[in-house]
């Protein structure tokens, strides 16, 4: 950091990297069904018999290159007869090399020993013997070489040159949760759109049902004749697979879909898929479960119609300052982590005013006894019982530190007046420090 | 008037909880008129001495406040926390024993206590129960249990301004009544004043590893946990009469004071039937006979007698005896050692063999003018340095001699330094990693205690932005807070009675190591016995060089530093020319450029040389005045006070240094004599200088100092300069007494270098790592002095570097054979096996493999280091042969290699290895090459670029513009040099010293900090023999170094096997 002060650093995340590589492997299936990850940062594609689909190896490579580049991934590519040779050329040769059939030997001759996927120590030692190119290494008699650097080195050499075969562990991509309906004739009528939405949803949900899974988010795309594919999506507060309910949530959004000259096919994808136990309606179904089941569709309908920010629930938030001790959490999406409940030792009123209301004619003993009387909204209240003060300091980290002061406090009192009304009021500031303290009413108990 | 004592104060030694220093709590309590304040840190007594020291200082000023020694015990078994105050010395011993038991059970820094532990140590303890958050049934049960077992118990009640305070207090009161445990008021203090609440919140965040925005209810709701005056406490507890006074009554019952611990010196070294001073007298006179076999000179006789009387008067004989005992043992084991410190430079210490300063030598007698007498009230201070390779043996001896129950290492308090403070505060305030890193980087190294606004602006941040201001303000407050305790490098505390009855002892991170909770200052303040057993690399090197020296003409051998002939003009001549590579202390770049200016001609000059190149004199701007006066360019004059005062008072203090204060002692004397500092002021000044503890308080003394001197009629400017220097000492004080001991080693090592560069080289290489230079530079320097250096070789080398027989007896010097230790990664055991095999007749690769049972890895390392050459196997061929031995047999666990000599193998022709390739491999395997210098291979090209060799710098004119190139050996960015970077380049002809000014550095930051091979374009600057090149531009050639590895005439292959040829030593 001292070298390049502006350097942006990021934590190494090997697991995330591995996941990303796996995702890339899955994505590569579009080029070849046989893809193998070469951890930590490479992958092999077996393109035997598929290159012609692109019009040749060069074209395949070009397409691959364009798509990787479009995704912003840095890469080095090479094509050769053997995985070993392709690896060597990609890592140590010129990027984009295509070795002609049986031509890898000549290309490899110029590469360093490290191109053989040897462990770095062995590769360095081979170089130290002056054998800095594979060409030199190939000329050394095999027996002495094998004795010194092991059969593994000879194997690697043979694999690269195609003298022995190498087995790769190809990955089978996971079945994604997608489904598709295609039509003989393009459709565009709103009723048709609604029906196919229902159908395709039912199709996917049937599969989810069969595998005891549910999704939190569903996305339906309408593939138009002109190649565009407008999509609509809905989110659920609980993972679900009730086709009718999901379709009903999707319906209102269909208006936004412009079918253009017609829709050829429709696809649906489910996201955040997780196992959901078969939800049977039990005879002795608890009230709670029923509420939850009943509430979720309502929240879903409201949120999908009004927007996810318009529907929220309040949750406790850890702060000593009363008006900051509740926070809005989205009604949709994951339920909030079990937040700390409010502190029992610090009682809070049932109703907290959005803005504290000023009090007048407050009489209290100095410096911090509870008030004896106060006037609120024109009425005088005589205090019969009181508890406090509970002293709450400012959140000093929200302002300039030079302005922070020990007199920036509120002393809260719980008081009961002669009529039995219970109030939560506070004095802002301390007597004897700077500005005269002011009294406020902040809430009502019961 | 209510009386009150705060019995529950948590200091910042409850790490990340308390937000005030112990001394702040004591000062705060005094200011509020409290009777006492009890420091109760969690399972620790680490802060109590500091509080006690503050109390002592305040009491000298007439204060009556008491700092009580107590502890908050947190239990592992659910027992409520207790505040424990020992009522007398014996109870205190039980408390420390209790804490020791708890700490020994836990990991470093932890403490695991159970109720039963307390019961074993409960006698004489006054105990307050800290009620938990919930006053439930369990707590009632606990109270009953505690009441049943402990005689003196109270219930600590605090008002925290919570919503239901009074309810809670009423409940506590009821519990107190029911369980007959009276309630006593405390305020559960976390800081001395309410303004510390933000810092305390930040500490909470650091502790909980969260940001302030996430901390929520983990933070305190208000700022009430500060010290409060008795009247306020009385108001808060108005409904509970007696609770407040009760605290003062408890305080009154505490009869223990840390002052009761002092002078518990061990008496091991005194034989039965003798008093300590008798024994010391006997030893000293016997030592005098040993030092002066031809008769003890009168001068020595007088000095020793005088010093012994002083020692007796001040009651220090045990101290000297203890040091002597350790030194004597080291001597018996042939371990070289030397004492330093104020008391070390005494005639008695010379006679006892602790130091090598001979008072009869001309020019060394100057040193005895001061002795412990000046240091009134403090225990004498002797640090003893031992050979670094053998110090562990000495430490083990100390443990054996005094037992682990009476000897332990003292602690070092690790304080928050600027970088760490800003980093952690920034993180707690939720600043991003980038911003905190940028802020932290505005402080280079460990110097600055401040983050100036200007630096912040440079990083592109706005110092006035609230987020930044918050972070810097709070980081400033956090500076100097203790962070954790660590073990001191070698300071031992020794006691007469069990140590764990004096101070808690905890586990160190290292296995089987323990250390006490107090640091050196604490030990000094309590007048406990402390001995420093330190390690010094140069002593190892000197010892090894003595072993390699040939016998002297009179057949005697040098075995001790005192045997080295003094006052050798050739040695001084060499130093005057800055020919000091490898010499102790004066080998650094800064010292080297000082030597030709200072031109040391006698021993005391070396003392000054050592002390002058230090932040103190440099920041105090004392260097140039001194040099001018020395050269006679400026008249020596002494500042004089007004006519009413003795006119020569400064001359008496500053005479040795020509009127310029250079040493810490002088600065202190100036304060006492010139500025009329009282003993306490001087003591306070010294202590505030010594640690970061009182950041800012040094400044308070500044005014007093300057005013004091002005009052006596001194020049204000002189006073200010003096004080600036004192501030400089603050970070790195360098006293004369230490400079003297170091100067002895400077002279000794310079003498060996001058007369025996062969032995000097071998011993330095055998003592690595140490010193300023790498083996390559040491070898180069020795070769320039005519030493033949031979490469490591299986047929000749040992593990260590050795001296070989001269080929030609007329040669003055003997050749040095590099040892196998030079080969990176090669193990000492393998070397021993190899030598044994060689002595048994092994003379081929196969034989070494078989007889020495060397692993394949070891053989490969030898081959790669070209150590089989004398057997006819150059590097590549040797590696091929060694690899062949291994065969298909793989597991190294079977140690010896199967030999398949019978197996006929096809002949293999390996490519030719060029000289540059050899040199590059030499550097890779041994960090140096005797074959050639890497830069030579680039000379032609450098010449084309008009780069001159480094050796040419001696002859070029001053101010000429030119370019030099070479490998970067050293990079330094000293804190005193205001952003200047010093670099040292080396080519095949010599070295060049480069100065990079701030602008040039900032413009080429990355290059300057990382480049390994560099051309510097700049201007020559000469001052006498000191030559610098002031850099203007750079050309980075680091990438070209890998060309050395290329086969000649071939295009570079795309290879990933690179790596750095050399690694510079960087000092930031």
Interface residues (C-beta under 8 A of the other chain):
Chain A: X1 X2 X3 X4 X5 X8 X9 X92 X93 X110 X111 X112 X114 X120 X123 X124 X125 X127 X128 X129 X130 X131 X132 X133 X136 X140 X141 X143 X144 X146 X147 X148 X149 X150 X151 X317 X318 X319 X320 X340 X343 X345 X346 X347 X387 X388 X389 X390 X391 X392 X393 X396 X397 X399 X400 X401 X402 X404 X406 X409 X411 X412 X414
Chain B: X133 X161 X162 X163 X164 X166 X167 X194 X195 X197 X198 X201 X212 X213 X215 X216 X217 X218 X219 X220 X221 X222 X223 X224 X429 X433 X434 X437 X438 X441 X459 X466 X469 X470 X473 X474 X860 X864 X875 X876 X879 X880 X883 X884 X886 X887 X888 X890 X905 X906 X908 X910 X911 X912 X913 X921 X1005 X1006 X1009 X1010 X1047 X1053 X1054 X1055 X1056 X1057 X1068
